[in-house]
Amino acid sequence: MRNPNFSTSNAERFAKYLTTTVVDHKEVKRLMDEEGVTNEVATTRATFRDVSLTRNGLISTYKYGQIKYKKFDSTDGNSVDRYEKTYDEETGHVTIKLPEFAEDYYLIPPICGEGNDPVAINGGEKKHRIIVGAIHTLDWNQVDTQNDCMNKGLWIGKVCRLAA
């Protein structure tokens, strides 16, 4: 809403984005199979908003993140595995022991990676990182307010305006 290029059509698209609902079809099937409810009841119970707002009015949503599997050894600067690996001695199959909780993953943006502008995490240090459950912000001067694709900013559910 602070976008200097604000328009009624942008506000309408934003309102539609905030009120979009989705149906979890696996849950519909489970409810029908395991609880014996009708398709109509199961669909109603398995429908939810895709985006939520917090009590403070912040957008609470999901953003895809890419797991960063490597890190640098602080003693010699060499690239090493971030997560423990085990190898099956017969097949060579590799199993990576990932963190138990989503908050403990080291995630980076999948498109820009560690390029472009770093984001402030919970109002603190700026990093090229996504932390589950944290608030990620950019300074206003780091945001390109045009409505075209591939502009700078923290995009969630962005709808691109394509030239005709």
Long-range contacts (C-beta under 8 A, 24 or more apart in sequence): 2-140, 3-145, 4-145, 5-145, 5-146, 5-147, 10-147, 13-159, 17-51, 17-157, 17-159, 18-51, 18-53, 18-59, 19-49, 20-49, 20-50, 20-51, 21-47, 21-48, 21-49, 21-50, 22-47, 22-48, 22-49, 22-50, 23-47, 24-48, 50-157, 51-156, 51-157, 58-135, 59-156, 61-156, 61-157, 63-130, 63-156, 64-110, 65-105, 65-107, 65-108, 65-109, 65-110, 65-130, 66-107, 66-108, 66-109, 66-110, 66-113, 67-98, 67-105, 67-106, 67-107, 68-106, 68-107, 68-108, 69-96, 71-106, 82-106, 102-132, 102-133, 103-131, 103-132, 103-133, 105-132, 107-131, 107-132, 116-152, 117-142, 117-152, 119-154
